[in-house]
Amino acid sequence: MTKDDGTPSALCLGRDLMLAGSRLRDAVGRRAQREFGLTALQSDMLLLLAVHGSMISTELAAACGVNASTVTHAVDAGIERGLMQRDRNEADRRLVDIVLTPAGKRMAERVRALVADLARTALEGVDQPAVLAESLAQVTRNLEKD
């Protein structure tokens, strides 16, 4: 659906953004499962922890868009595989930080490369990927204001 001037409607753009994000997440999940035995959520968590160093479960849950119990199960699986560990938070001993082990850091790098590869595939035929990247970053900032 387009407006009278030929530009896509906000509804169509919103739908296309959601669909593109969903398809990319699904593709990451399929390849991460096939190549590394990881779920899409575990892949997300590895990437987040690689960037942030450590996070508590509620932060991971919010960043991944899932509930805390889902994150707990994914962290438990990551600990079983030797990719993550729980450490007592130094600033607030009541909190437990989730951190990557050295093996987890190596796996996060492999996941990052997988995501970059899929992003290159997703951007094939896009004339100005840098403009798209900045536009999507602005969309994210706009939605975080809510």
C-alpha positions as MATLAB code, in Angstrom:
seq = 'MTKDDGTPSALCLGRDLMLAGSRLRDAVGRRAQREFGLTALQSDMLLLLAVHGSMISTELAAACGVNASTVTHAVDAGIERGLMQRDRNEADRRLVDIVLTPAGKRMAERVRALVADLARTALEGVDQPAVLAESLAQVTRNLEKD';
ca = [
       0.000    0.000    0.000;
       1.380    3.394   -0.950;
       0.368    6.979   -0.339;
      -0.754    9.226   -3.198;
       2.846   10.367   -3.784;
       4.007    6.779   -4.366;
       5.885    6.330   -1.078;
       5.118    3.309    1.092;
       2.646    3.822    3.914;
       3.850    3.709    7.508;
       1.822    0.524    7.986;
       3.631   -1.226    5.130;
       7.025    0.001    6.293;
       6.295   -1.188    9.831;
       5.204   -4.595    8.577;
       8.279   -4.867    6.345;
      10.592   -3.919    9.240;
       9.033   -6.557   11.479;
       9.177   -9.178    8.757;
      12.806   -8.409    7.877;
      13.829   -8.564   11.548;
      11.950  -11.802   12.037;
      13.476  -13.388    8.937;
      16.997  -12.347    9.943;
      16.500  -13.699   13.464;
      15.126  -16.974   12.045;
      18.088  -17.277    9.665;
      20.553  -16.631   12.492;
      18.755  -19.205   14.628;
      18.786  -21.873   11.913;
      22.474  -21.397   11.075;
      23.561  -21.056   14.708;
      21.692  -24.258   15.523;
      23.143  -26.102   12.551;
      26.713  -24.839   12.888;
      27.110  -24.350   16.645;
      24.164  -26.058   18.355;
      22.903  -22.684   19.654;
      19.416  -21.220   19.655;
      18.756  -17.715   18.364;
      18.312  -16.573   21.977;
      21.634  -18.069   23.037;
      23.267  -16.374   20.048;
      21.732  -13.031   21.050;
      22.923  -13.464   24.611;
      26.472  -14.290   23.553;
      26.617  -11.164   21.392;
      25.188   -8.968   24.145;
      27.583  -10.324   26.757;
      30.518   -9.892   24.375;
      29.619   -6.195   24.048;
      28.637   -5.466   27.665;
      31.066   -7.746   29.484;
      28.466   -8.791   32.028;
      24.726   -8.426   32.541;
      22.223   -9.585   35.120;
      19.405  -11.879   34.011;
      16.754   -9.166   33.993;
      18.937   -6.994   31.736;
      19.470   -9.905   29.357;
      15.748  -10.666   29.342;
      14.841   -7.061   28.527;
      17.501   -6.788   25.821;
      16.381  -10.064   24.209;
      12.647   -9.395   24.564;
      11.928  -12.516   26.621;
      10.988  -13.199   30.221;
      13.496  -13.860   32.984;
      12.719  -17.578   33.275;
      13.462  -18.052   29.572;
      16.831  -16.367   30.053;
      17.535  -18.526   33.104;
      17.059  -21.699   31.062;
      19.232  -20.356   28.226;
      21.961  -19.316   30.689;
      21.831  -22.753   32.337;
      22.364  -24.341   28.916;
      25.234  -21.919   28.222;
      26.839  -22.822   31.552;
      26.487  -26.535   30.794;
      28.345  -25.950   27.518;
      31.058  -23.942   29.233;
      30.155  -20.713   27.406;
      28.861  -18.657   30.358;
      29.217  -18.463   34.092;
      27.495  -16.720   36.954;
      29.601  -14.397   39.110;
      28.552  -12.494   42.218;
      28.229   -8.784   41.380;
      31.033   -6.878   43.114;
      29.031   -3.662   43.543;
      25.866   -5.338   44.852;
      26.414   -8.795   46.341;
      22.675   -9.546   45.998;
      23.018   -9.591   42.190;
      24.524  -12.248   39.987;
      26.307  -11.262   36.783;
      26.243  -13.457   33.715;
      29.636  -13.402   31.964;
      31.265  -15.223   29.095;
      33.978  -17.768   29.655;
      36.963  -17.756   27.281;
      35.143  -20.436   25.237;
      32.047  -18.219   25.249;
      34.058  -15.274   23.944;
      35.363  -17.419   21.088;
      31.842  -18.641   20.316;
      30.518  -15.070   20.411;
      33.077  -14.142   17.763;
      31.912  -17.040   15.595;
      28.278  -15.933   16.033;
      29.236  -12.339   15.188;
      30.833  -13.556   11.954;
      27.718  -15.607   11.163;
      25.459  -12.575   11.701;
      27.738  -10.395    9.548;
      27.616  -12.995    6.782;
      23.830  -13.164    6.909;
      23.603   -9.361    6.972;
      25.736   -9.167    3.818;
      23.364  -11.627    2.153;
      20.344   -9.670    3.392;
      21.769   -6.427    1.980;
      22.374   -7.770   -1.526;
      20.716   -5.396   -3.966;
      20.437   -2.555   -1.426;
      21.901    0.538   -3.067;
      22.962    2.448    0.041;
      23.460    0.081    2.981;
      25.039    2.826    5.117;
      21.907    4.971    4.740;
      19.727    1.991    5.614;
      21.888    1.227    8.675;
      21.608    4.798    9.959;
      17.881    4.845    9.270;
      17.365    1.594   11.185;
      19.468    2.924   14.069;
      17.214    6.004   14.154;
      14.109    3.795   14.119;
      15.537    1.918   17.108;
      16.272    5.164   18.974;
      12.762    6.413   18.258;
      11.197    3.242   19.601;
      13.365    3.270   22.718;
      11.839    6.636   23.707;
       8.565    4.906   24.558;
];
